[in-house]
């Protein structure tokens, strides 16, 4: 039924905007219909759990069956592949590691678009190349579905607490429907523009995040070598002009802050390999738009070296440890 309502609103809303409220109201009455979720990794797992907490029946799948156990125990229905998710749900969220994964999940032999219902709303929260988001949106439109990109910021902690920030790209008239679901998983849901602009915002954010984390790590390392206590230095930074998220919320120095990866041997959090991937996306888009990003380029090289040195599965704040080892400590 929801698919029919979405399709009706999509068509009628353009011609008769004054009656659009009728469809919005009707959608809210059927809002707790099934939601599909593809990708139950470090981020997708807590996101799906938050949908369940808000009363949404979830139909989920993951390429690794063991990743499905927790949400299944909480009441999610588990199916074998994305096509089966699309058969049963007309609102689907995907959270995947990379552009090739997204292409396969949407257009592969068992992909969503093989069984998608007309009028379905497809929301991709992966961080991928904006061009791939546009390609998926075009393919979805051919099948009568709507695709939106909605990458996130905040990491595993924010995913668990439902405080993610979503950066959404797609048709503006579909934003309200997307926000209904995304608000169950995030504290901020921001409309950025047409398809691909959500990815653009996320790539820019992560480039700055990487540059900031490297800068914070270099600063802390220098201060320690000059004899400063790391907790004292952190306190001074956080009441001074050098304050940033990497210093006051996600400090990279072990023992300075509780509840962050640096206090757990850099386990959990946002992996170095994923940061290197996102910086690669930033480099590609910078090249395509002829935009100079010298610090972004250097950050990309640092994180690529870290991956080559065995840091790929550690949190990206392990750049502090990497720098210490580079100097022979």
Helices and strands as residue ranges (DSSP letters): H 2-15, G 17-19, H 20-29, E 35-38, H 44-53, E 58-61, G 65-68, H 69-73, E 77-78, H 82-88, E 91-94, H 99-107, G 112-114, E 121-124, H 130-142, E 146-153, H 155-161, E 164-169, G 172-174, H 175-182, E 186-193, H 197-225, H 230-237, H 245-248, G 261-264, H 272-288, H 294-308, G 316-318, H 319-326
